[in-house]
Amino acid sequence: QVQLVESGGGLVQPGGSLRLSCAASGSIFSTYVMGWFRQAPGKQRELVATIVHDGSTDGRTNYADSVKGRFTISGGSAKNTMYLQMNSLKPEDTAVYYCNLMGGGRAYWGQGTQVTVSS
C-alpha cells in the first residue's frame, strides 16, 4: 500500500512559477509510473505529466501538450519526492493537482493540492 501527499499549491500570478511536491510512503515497487493529474472546476480530470521508473526507462517523462515546455516532472524514485515545476503559469492552469502512482497492479492517488493562477 502507498500513501501520497501533495503540497506546494497556492495562489500565484500569471507568468509566475510554482513547485508541487508529492511525498510517497509505504510500499516501494521495482517498476512503477508516477504522474500528475489536474482537474479544473466543471471539467474532467486530465493527465499533466508522467515519469516512469523501471530497468529500461527509468526517469522517462511525458507531458500533455498544454504544459509541454513550461512544466517539468522529476523525482519519484525510491526515497525521493516527486516534483512538478511549473513555470510561465497561465490562468487556465488553475485546478486541483493530484499526485498519482501506478504500481503493483494498483493505482494510488493523493488528496490534491489547489493551484490558482490569477492576477
N, C-alpha and C positions, 0 to 999 in steps of 0.2 A: 504494500500500500504506500501511497505517496500523498503528501500534503504540499500544496503550493500556496504561497502567499505573495501577492503583488504589492508593490509600493512605488512611490515616486510620482504619482499622479498629482494634478493640481491645476491651477489657473495660470495660463501663460498667454502673452500677447502674440498676435500673428508675426511670423518671422522668427520667433524665439525658439528655444531648444528645451528639451526635457529628456531625462533618462529614467526609464522604468526599470524596476528590478523584480525578479521572481526568485524567491528563495524556496528551494525544494528540500524536503526532509522525508525520511522513511527509506523505502527500497531504492537500491541502485541497480539499474539494468545495464547489461552489456551492449544492447542495441536499443536505441530509442530516438524519438523525434520530439523536440520541444519547439514551441512556437507561441506567437502572439496573435490573438484574435481581437476584434473590436466590434462593438455594437452601439450604433447611434440610436437616439430615440425614434421609435417607429420604424426602424429598419432591421433587416436580418443581420445576424452575426456574420462577419466576414473575416477571412484569413488575411493577416497582415504580413507575417514573415515566419519562416521556419528555419531550424538548424538541426542537422542530422548528425548523430553520433554513433558510428559503428566502425568496424575494422577497415572498411574501404573508403568511406565517405565522411569520416569524422570531420565535423565543422562545416560541411557543405550547407550553404544558405540559399533560400529562395524568398522572393519578395513579390507582393502584389504590385501591379503596375502603378497604382496610385501613390505608392510610397517609395518606389524604386529611385535611388539616388538621394533620397532625403533621410531614410531610416536605415539603421544598421543593427542587426541582431548579432549577439555574441554571447559567449559563455555557455553555461548549461551542462558542461562536462561534470564528472564526478567531483563533488565538494565545491563546485563553482556556482555562483549565482548567475542566472541568465539575465541579460540586459537588452533593452531596446532603446537605442539612442535615436532620438527624434529631433531632427533639425528642420529649419525652414517651415515651421508648423503653420498650418492653414486652418481657418475656421471649420472646414469640412473634416478635419481630423478629430473634431470633438466627438468623444464616445467613451464608453466604458471599455477599458482594455483588459483582456483576460489572458492569463498565462495558461498554457496547455502542455501536457506531456503525454505521449503515446508510447507505451512500453509494456512488455509482459502481457500483451493481448488486451490491454485496457487503456482507456483514456481518462486522464485526470485534469481537473480544472481548478483554478483559483477562484476567489470570490470577486475579483475585478477591482480595478482602480480607475477613478474618474479622471479623464483628461478634458479640460475645457480650454479652447483656444478662442480668445475674444479680446478685443481692444477695450 
